Amino acid sequence: MKNILVPVDGSEGSDRAVTEAISIAEACEAKLNFLYVANINQLAINACLSDAILEAVTKAGNVVLDRAMEMVPSGIEKEAFSETGSPAVVILDFATSNDMDLIVMGSRGLGVVKGVLLGSVSQYIVEQSKCPVLVVK
């Protein structure tokens, strides 16, 4: 296992996933790949996407990514990525196109509607992913 994908959104579940991914990366000497996905589809429902809105979304994503990167001890390879679109689709596409060996993610994020057992994004990822998925509660 050399590449671990950790989708982050700033939620408590996301932070727990980062902590778990760090433990796995240390044990396997794997690289951590943090991915923030701005859910532009959800934002587009409420507003016409202006440059100011896109800039605000980008800044929010950078804050989340910076916090995740700061949690990683020195000696562990890490990289941060920011994308826009539907989170579940973007996460799966990223995992496939970048040959991820494992996805580690929180069970619930900051979505408007929470899932009953798993968040809708994590449940979709578990069902559709071609690589193993660890859902952290």
Secondary structure, 3 states (H helix, E strand, C coil): CCEEEEECCCCHHHHHHHHHHHHHHHHHCCEEEEEEEECHHHHHHHCCCCHHHHHHHHHHHHHHHHHHHHHCCCCCCEEEEEEECCHHHHHHHHHHHCCCCEEEEECCCCCCCCCCCCCHHHHHHHHHCCCCEEEEC
